[in-house]
Structures are given as structure tokens and as C-alpha cells.
Amino acid sequence: MRLKHIEVFNAVMLTGTASAAARLLHVTQPAVTQTLQLAELQLGYALFTRQRNRLVPTRQAQSLYPEVQRLMSQLESVRRIADALGSDEETRLRILIVPSLAVRALPDALQRFRKRYPEMPVSICTMHSREIAQAIALQEGDVGIVYGSLAHPALLEERVATGRLVCVSRVGSAGADRRTTVELTDVLRTPFIRIDERDPLGTMLADQWSRLGLAPRGGITVQTHHIAMVLAEQGFGPAIIDSFTAQASRDDKLHVRTLLPEVPVEIRALLPQGIRSPLPVADFIAAFRAVTSSA
């Protein structure tokens, strides 16, 4: 199959009709129909059957589609890199950041950044740490702000700040008290809100209770630290999150205690390896470092 055949095949799989595929590709319906016929002639078997004005994929088409999806994803990555290389990198700042740090630390950092660059356009995209690493490697962003170290040959890492894991709970809820610290073993004795183990900090926490020979009991598992904190604010139980996220709380009824043994949490900036970053990137990292230094 030629690339043109693959693009039309993918469009029909997405839309279900030749006319809708034509609108998606900005071509005429006869052009889509002809391209499909040529592809089927080359392959020697049908890709679709017509049922009530819809094109229904055959068994062969369904088997082929997962590979086509992967190829189309790679093509989109190539297009994004090409667009990034052709744009004026000096005129805007593209920030990729984990959701929890975008709630309060990012706005505070942008306030500092704006004092020096009041007119510079800024684009912000929230992703999980591993997604950010991949995007920065593809030069789809100028700087990524993530938790922990994500070793990647195409990335340069710069430490921004170091915090710790903390336990947050609603004042007056069961188990809450005025202590400033709490043992991990005490938290594990009751259900608590924790981060999914596929998250870097979730993995770190799981390693800690494994070393202690313990296991969590029930509770709620979430994907972001901010969601865990909001649930704790609403009284769903204690949550283990990072100290940077805990700073974002504006609820005076949320009690924060340092988790013992202390588990350090690092914020790192990711940059494309081998590419000299413009000055605004360095200034943004400095601003982010300044607002997170007290966590």
C-alpha cells in the first residue's frame, strides 16, 4: 500500500463513509473511492463492504488497522517536529507540565516570568511525566516540568526543587491530629488515598511500603496528586501526596504532616538534548525554582 492508500484507508476507518472521509481529507468523494479501489486491486482483497450506505471493514481491514494507526501516529510526530523546526522559537514559550504543578506553582512562576516578558505568547499543556519526556524529545515543547528523573538519551534534565511526600487529611476527620509528622506504617493501617503505581511518585511510595514489608488497605487510587488532595479536603480519608501539591491547597481545614521515614520528591525541568535553549526558557525555570523553593 502506498502512503496515499493508507491515509484514505485510515480516514474511512475513522468515519465509516467515503463522503465523510473525503471531507476529513479535503478531497472529493470520487477520489476517495478511486484510491480505495486501487488499494484493493494492489492488495488482491477487499477492505470494505457496502452496507446501507456505510463502508464496513472486512476481516483483513480490521487486522491491518492497528498497524495503520501506529504508522499514522508516527507520521503525525514527523509533522509536529517539522512544524516546530519551521517556527520562530524565539517568539513563544511552550510549557509542558504535570497537572498537579499546574494548579498553583505554575501561575506563581508565570507571574514572575511576565515581569520580564510581558508580551511573549505562552502555551501550556498538562501531561503525565512520561508523556512530557516523549514530547520534549520530539521537540514539541521548549521545557517540561516533571516529577523525578526520567532517563532519556534525547533529554537534558535540570533539578528545580526538592520537596517530600506528605500526608494530608481533613481537620477533624478520623485519625487526624495536630502532629506535624506521621509514620508511613500508621497511614497504612487504615484505608487512604494514594497515587497510581504507574506514576513515578506512586512507584516510589510502593517501593517504600514494600521495603517495610507492608501493604495498603483498601482506600482510593487516583492518577494525580491534586485529585488526591481534593478528595482528602472533602473528607474521603488521608492522602499521600507531594509537598508541592499540598502548597496549592487553599482550604484551611486541610492538615499537612510530613511522612516518616522522609521520602524526597524532586521537580525537574526537561530540555531537548544538544539544542541550545533560548534565554526565556532559562528565566522560566528560574522563576519556577523560586516559587517552589519553600515547599
Contacts in CASP RR format, 6 or more apart in sequence:
PFRMAT RR
TARGET T0000
AUTHOR 0000-0000-0000
METHOD contacts of the structure
MODEL  1
MRLKHIEVFNAVMLTGTASAAARLLHVTQPAVTQTLQLAELQLGYALFTR
QRNRLVPTRQAQSLYPEVQRLMSQLESVRRIADALGSDEETRLRILIVPS
LAVRALPDALQRFRKRYPEMPVSICTMHSREIAQAIALQEGDVGIVYGSL
AHPALLEERVATGRLVCVSRVGSAGADRRTTVELTDVLRTPFIRIDERDP
LGTMLADQWSRLGLAPRGGITVQTHHIAMVLAEQGFGPAIIDSFTAQASR
DDKLHVRTLLPEVPVEIRALLPQGIRSPLPVADFIAAFRAVTSSA
1 9 0 8 1.000
1 39 0 8 1.000
1 42 0 8 1.000
1 43 0 8 1.000
2 39 0 8 1.000
4 35 0 8 1.000
5 35 0 8 1.000
5 36 0 8 1.000
5 38 0 8 1.000
5 39 0 8 1.000
5 42 0 8 1.000
6 68 0 8 1.000
6 71 0 8 1.000
6 72 0 8 1.000
7 25 0 8 1.000
7 72 0 8 1.000
8 21 0 8 1.000
8 25 0 8 1.000
8 32 0 8 1.000
8 35 0 8 1.000
8 36 0 8 1.000
8 39 0 8 1.000
9 36 0 8 1.000
9 39 0 8 1.000
9 47 0 8 1.000
9 61 0 8 1.000
9 64 0 8 1.000
9 68 0 8 1.000
10 65 0 8 1.000
10 68 0 8 1.000
10 69 0 8 1.000
10 72 0 8 1.000
11 21 0 8 1.000
11 24 0 8 1.000
11 25 0 8 1.000
11 32 0 8 1.000
12 18 0 8 1.000
12 21 0 8 1.000
12 32 0 8 1.000
12 36 0 8 1.000
12 47 0 8 1.000
12 48 0 8 1.000
12 55 0 8 1.000
13 57 0 8 1.000
13 61 0 8 1.000
13 65 0 8 1.000
13 68 0 8 1.000
14 21 0 8 1.000
14 24 0 8 1.000
15 21 0 8 1.000
15 23 0 8 1.000
15 24 0 8 1.000
16 54 0 8 1.000
16 55 0 8 1.000
17 53 0 8 1.000
17 54 0 8 1.000
17 55 0 8 1.000
18 29 0 8 1.000
18 32 0 8 1.000
18 33 0 8 1.000
18 36 0 8 1.000
18 55 0 8 1.000
19 29 0 8 1.000
21 32 0 8 1.000
22 28 0 8 1.000
22 29 0 8 1.000
22 31 0 8 1.000
22 32 0 8 1.000
25 32 0 8 1.000
36 47 0 8 1.000
36 48 0 8 1.000
39 47 0 8 1.000
40 46 0 8 1.000
40 47 0 8 1.000
43 60 0 8 1.000
45 58 0 8 1.000
45 60 0 8 1.000
46 58 0 8 1.000
46 60 0 8 1.000
47 57 0 8 1.000
47 58 0 8 1.000
47 60 0 8 1.000
47 61 0 8 1.000
47 64 0 8 1.000
48 55 0 8 1.000
48 56 0 8 1.000
48 57 0 8 1.000
48 58 0 8 1.000
48 61 0 8 1.000
49 55 0 8 1.000
49 56 0 8 1.000
49 58 0 8 1.000
50 56 0 8 1.000
57 65 0 8 1.000
77 138 0 8 1.000
80 138 0 8 1.000
80 140 0 8 1.000
81 138 0 8 1.000
81 139 0 8 1.000
81 140 0 8 1.000
84 139 0 8 1.000
84 140 0 8 1.000
84 141 0 8 1.000
85 139 0 8 1.000
89 142 0 8 1.000
89 278 0 8 1.000
90 278 0 8 1.000
91 120 0 8 1.000
91 121 0 8 1.000
92 120 0 8 1.000
92 121 0 8 1.000
92 122 0 8 1.000
92 123 0 8 1.000
93 113 0 8 1.000
93 117 0 8 1.000
93 120 0 8 1.000
93 121 0 8 1.000
93 122 0 8 1.000
93 123 0 8 1.000
93 142 0 8 1.000
93 143 0 8 1.000
93 280 0 8 1.000
93 281 0 8 1.000
93 284 0 8 1.000
94 122 0 8 1.000
94 123 0 8 1.000
94 125 0 8 1.000
94 140 0 8 1.000
94 141 0 8 1.000
94 142 0 8 1.000
94 143 0 8 1.000
95 106 0 8 1.000
95 122 0 8 1.000
95 123 0 8 1.000
95 124 0 8 1.000
95 125 0 8 1.000
95 141 0 8 1.000
95 142 0 8 1.000
95 143 0 8 1.000
95 144 0 8 1.000
95 145 0 8 1.000
95 284 0 8 1.000
96 125 0 8 1.000
96 126 0 8 1.000
96 127 0 8 1.000
96 132 0 8 1.000
96 135 0 8 1.000
96 136 0 8 1.000
96 140 0 8 1.000
96 141 0 8 1.000
96 143 0 8 1.000
96 144 0 8 1.000
96 145 0 8 1.000
96 270 0 8 1.000
97 106 0 8 1.000
97 124 0 8 1.000
97 125 0 8 1.000
97 126 0 8 1.000
97 127 0 8 1.000
97 132 0 8 1.000
97 144 0 8 1.000
97 145 0 8 1.000
97 146 0 8 1.000
98 126 0 8 1.000
98 127 0 8 1.000
98 128 0 8 1.000
98 129 0 8 1.000
98 132 0 8 1.000
98 145 0 8 1.000
98 146 0 8 1.000
98 147 0 8 1.000
98 224 0 8 1.000
99 126 0 8 1.000
99 128 0 8 1.000
99 224 0 8 1.000
99 226 0 8 1.000
100 224 0 8 1.000
100 225 0 8 1.000
100 226 0 8 1.000
100 241 0 8 1.000
100 242 0 8 1.000
100 244 0 8 1.000
100 245 0 8 1.000
100 248 0 8 1.000
101 145 0 8 1.000
101 244 0 8 1.000
101 245 0 8 1.000
101 267 0 8 1.000
102 124 0 8 1.000
102 126 0 8 1.000
103 226 0 8 1.000
103 245 0 8 1.000
103 248 0 8 1.000
104 247 0 8 1.000
104 248 0 8 1.000
105 244 0 8 1.000
105 247 0 8 1.000
105 248 0 8 1.000
105 288 0 8 1.000
105 291 0 8 1.000
105 292 0 8 1.000
106 124 0 8 1.000
106 145 0 8 1.000
106 288 0 8 1.000
108 291 0 8 1.000
109 284 0 8 1.000
109 287 0 8 1.000
109 288 0 8 1.000
109 290 0 8 1.000
109 291 0 8 1.000
109 292 0 8 1.000
110 122 0 8 1.000
110 287 0 8 1.000
112 287 0 8 1.000
112 290 0 8 1.000
112 291 0 8 1.000
113 122 0 8 1.000
113 280 0 8 1.000
113 283 0 8 1.000
113 284 0 8 1.000
113 287 0 8 1.000
116 283 0 8 1.000
117 280 0 8 1.000
117 283 0 8 1.000
120 280 0 8 1.000
125 135 0 8 1.000
127 135 0 8 1.000
128 199 0 8 1.000
128 223 0 8 1.000
129 146 0 8 1.000
129 147 0 8 1.000
129 148 0 8 1.000
129 150 0 8 1.000
129 199 0 8 1.000
129 200 0 8 1.000
130 150 0 8 1.000
132 144 0 8 1.000
132 145 0 8 1.000
132 146 0 8 1.000
132 270 0 8 1.000
133 146 0 8 1.000
133 150 0 8 1.000
133 152 0 8 1.000
133 155 0 8 1.000
133 270 0 8 1.000
135 141 0 8 1.000
136 143 0 8 1.000
136 144 0 8 1.000
136 154 0 8 1.000
136 155 0 8 1.000
136 270 0 8 1.000
136 271 0 8 1.000
136 272 0 8 1.000
137 152 0 8 1.000
137 154 0 8 1.000
137 155 0 8 1.000
137 272 0 8 1.000
139 272 0 8 1.000
139 275 0 8 1.000
142 271 0 8 1.000
142 277 0 8 1.000
142 278 0 8 1.000
142 281 0 8 1.000
143 269 0 8 1.000
143 270 0 8 1.000
143 271 0 8 1.000
143 277 0 8 1.000
143 281 0 8 1.000
143 284 0 8 1.000
143 285 0 8 1.000
144 269 0 8 1.000
144 270 0 8 1.000
144 271 0 8 1.000
145 160 0 8 1.000
145 267 0 8 1.000
145 268 0 8 1.000
145 269 0 8 1.000
145 270 0 8 1.000
145 288 0 8 1.000
146 200 0 8 1.000
146 267 0 8 1.000
146 268 0 8 1.000
146 270 0 8 1.000
147 199 0 8 1.000
147 200 0 8 1.000
147 201 0 8 1.000
147 242 0 8 1.000
147 265 0 8 1.000
147 266 0 8 1.000
147 267 0 8 1.000
147 268 0 8 1.000
148 200 0 8 1.000
148 201 0 8 1.000
148 265 0 8 1.000
148 266 0 8 1.000
148 267 0 8 1.000
148 268 0 8 1.000
149 157 0 8 1.000
149 266 0 8 1.000
149 268 0 8 1.000
150 157 0 8 1.000
150 200 0 8 1.000
150 268 0 8 1.000
150 270 0 8 1.000
152 270 0 8 1.000
153 273 0 8 1.000
154 272 0 8 1.000
154 273 0 8 1.000
155 270 0 8 1.000
155 271 0 8 1.000
155 272 0 8 1.000
155 273 0 8 1.000
156 270 0 8 1.000
156 271 0 8 1.000
156 272 0 8 1.000
156 273 0 8 1.000
156 274 0 8 1.000
157 268 0 8 1.000
157 269 0 8 1.000
157 270 0 8 1.000
157 271 0 8 1.000
158 268 0 8 1.000
158 269 0 8 1.000
158 271 0 8 1.000
158 285 0 8 1.000
159 266 0 8 1.000
159 267 0 8 1.000
159 268 0 8 1.000
159 269 0 8 1.000
160 266 0 8 1.000
160 267 0 8 1.000
160 268 0 8 1.000
160 269 0 8 1.000
160 285 0 8 1.000
160 288 0 8 1.000
160 289 0 8 1.000
160 292 0 8 1.000
161 244 0 8 1.000
161 266 0 8 1.000
161 267 0 8 1.000
161 288 0 8 1.000
161 289 0 8 1.000
161 292 0 8 1.000
161 293 0 8 1.000
161 295 0 8 1.000
162 264 0 8 1.000
162 265 0 8 1.000
162 266 0 8 1.000
162 267 0 8 1.000
163 242 0 8 1.000
163 243 0 8 1.000
163 244 0 8 1.000
163 264 0 8 1.000
163 265 0 8 1.000
163 266 0 8 1.000
163 267 0 8 1.000
163 295 0 8 1.000
164 242 0 8 1.000
164 243 0 8 1.000
164 258 0 8 1.000
164 259 0 8 1.000
164 262 0 8 1.000
164 263 0 8 1.000
164 264 0 8 1.000
164 265 0 8 1.000
165 201 0 8 1.000
165 204 0 8 1.000
165 205 0 8 1.000
165 240 0 8 1.000
165 241 0 8 1.000
165 242 0 8 1.000
165 243 0 8 1.000
165 259 0 8 1.000
165 262 0 8 1.000
165 263 0 8 1.000
165 265 0 8 1.000
166 240 0 8 1.000
166 241 0 8 1.000
166 242 0 8 1.000
166 243 0 8 1.000
166 246 0 8 1.000
166 256 0 8 1.000
166 257 0 8 1.000
166 258 0 8 1.000
166 259 0 8 1.000
167 182 0 8 1.000
167 187 0 8 1.000
167 192 0 8 1.000
167 238 0 8 1.000
167 239 0 8 1.000
167 240 0 8 1.000
167 256 0 8 1.000
167 257 0 8 1.000
167 258 0 8 1.000
167 259 0 8 1.000
168 229 0 8 1.000
168 232 0 8 1.000
168 233 0 8 1.000
168 238 0 8 1.000
168 239 0 8 1.000
168 241 0 8 1.000
168 246 0 8 1.000
168 249 0 8 1.000
168 254 0 8 1.000
168 255 0 8 1.000
168 256 0 8 1.000
168 257 0 8 1.000
169 175 0 8 1.000
169 176 0 8 1.000
169 232 0 8 1.000
169 235 0 8 1.000
169 237 0 8 1.000
169 238 0 8 1.000
169 239 0 8 1.000
169 254 0 8 1.000
169 255 0 8 1.000
169 257 0 8 1.000
170 176 0 8 1.000
170 232 0 8 1.000
170 233 0 8 1.000
170 234 0 8 1.000
170 235 0 8 1.000
170 237 0 8 1.000
170 253 0 8 1.000
170 254 0 8 1.000
170 255 0 8 1.000
171 253 0 8 1.000
171 254 0 8 1.000
171 255 0 8 1.000
172 253 0 8 1.000
173 235 0 8 1.000
173 237 0 8 1.000
173 238 0 8 1.000
174 190 0 8 1.000
174 237 0 8 1.000
175 190 0 8 1.000
175 238 0 8 1.000
176 238 0 8 1.000
176 255 0 8 1.000
178 255 0 8 1.000
179 257 0 8 1.000
180 257 0 8 1.000
180 258 0 8 1.000
181 257 0 8 1.000
181 258 0 8 1.000
181 259 0 8 1.000
181 260 0 8 1.000
182 257 0 8 1.000
182 258 0 8 1.000
182 259 0 8 1.000
182 260 0 8 1.000
183 260 0 8 1.000
184 208 0 8 1.000
184 209 0 8 1.000
184 212 0 8 1.000
184 214 0 8 1.000
184 259 0 8 1.000
184 260 0 8 1.000
184 261 0 8 1.000
185 212 0 8 1.000
185 214 0 8 1.000
187 238 0 8 1.000
187 240 0 8 1.000
187 259 0 8 1.000
188 209 0 8 1.000
188 212 0 8 1.000
188 214 0 8 1.000
188 215 0 8 1.000
188 216 0 8 1.000
188 217 0 8 1.000
189 217 0 8 1.000
190 217 0 8 1.000
190 238 0 8 1.000
191 216 0 8 1.000
191 217 0 8 1.000
191 218 0 8 1.000
191 219 0 8 1.000
191 220 0 8 1.000
191 237 0 8 1.000
192 216 0 8 1.000
192 219 0 8 1.000
192 237 0 8 1.000
192 238 0 8 1.000
192 239 0 8 1.000
192 240 0 8 1.000
193 219 0 8 1.000
193 220 0 8 1.000
193 221 0 8 1.000
193 222 0 8 1.000
193 228 0 8 1.000
193 231 0 8 1.000
193 232 0 8 1.000
193 236 0 8 1.000
193 237 0 8 1.000
193 238 0 8 1.000
193 239 0 8 1.000
193 240 0 8 1.000
194 202 0 8 1.000
194 205 0 8 1.000
194 216 0 8 1.000
194 219 0 8 1.000
194 220 0 8 1.000
194 221 0 8 1.000
194 222 0 8 1.000
194 228 0 8 1.000
194 239 0 8 1.000
194 240 0 8 1.000
195 201 0 8 1.000
195 202 0 8 1.000
195 205 0 8 1.000
195 221 0 8 1.000
195 222 0 8 1.000
195 223 0 8 1.000
195 224 0 8 1.000
195 225 0 8 1.000
195 228 0 8 1.000
195 240 0 8 1.000
195 241 0 8 1.000
196 202 0 8 1.000
196 221 0 8 1.000
196 222 0 8 1.000
196 223 0 8 1.000
197 203 0 8 1.000
197 205 0 8 1.000
197 206 0 8 1.000
199 223 0 8 1.000
199 224 0 8 1.000
201 225 0 8 1.000
201 242 0 8 1.000
201 265 0 8 1.000
204 263 0 8 1.000
204 265 0 8 1.000
205 240 0 8 1.000
205 263 0 8 1.000
208 261 0 8 1.000
208 263 0 8 1.000
209 215 0 8 1.000
209 216 0 8 1.000
219 237 0 8 1.000
220 228 0 8 1.000
220 231 0 8 1.000
220 236 0 8 1.000
222 228 0 8 1.000
222 231 0 8 1.000
225 241 0 8 1.000
225 242 0 8 1.000
225 245 0 8 1.000
226 245 0 8 1.000
226 248 0 8 1.000
228 239 0 8 1.000
228 240 0 8 1.000
228 241 0 8 1.000
228 245 0 8 1.000
229 239 0 8 1.000
229 241 0 8 1.000
229 245 0 8 1.000
229 246 0 8 1.000
229 248 0 8 1.000
229 249 0 8 1.000
229 254 0 8 1.000
231 237 0 8 1.000
231 239 0 8 1.000
232 238 0 8 1.000
232 239 0 8 1.000
232 241 0 8 1.000
232 254 0 8 1.000
233 249 0 8 1.000
233 251 0 8 1.000
233 253 0 8 1.000
233 254 0 8 1.000
240 259 0 8 1.000
242 265 0 8 1.000
243 256 0 8 1.000
243 258 0 8 1.000
243 265 0 8 1.000
243 295 0 8 1.000
244 265 0 8 1.000
244 267 0 8 1.000
244 292 0 8 1.000
244 295 0 8 1.000
246 254 0 8 1.000
246 256 0 8 1.000
246 295 0 8 1.000
247 294 0 8 1.000
247 295 0 8 1.000
249 256 0 8 1.000
267 288 0 8 1.000
267 292 0 8 1.000
269 285 0 8 1.000
269 288 0 8 1.000
271 277 0 8 1.000
271 281 0 8 1.000
END
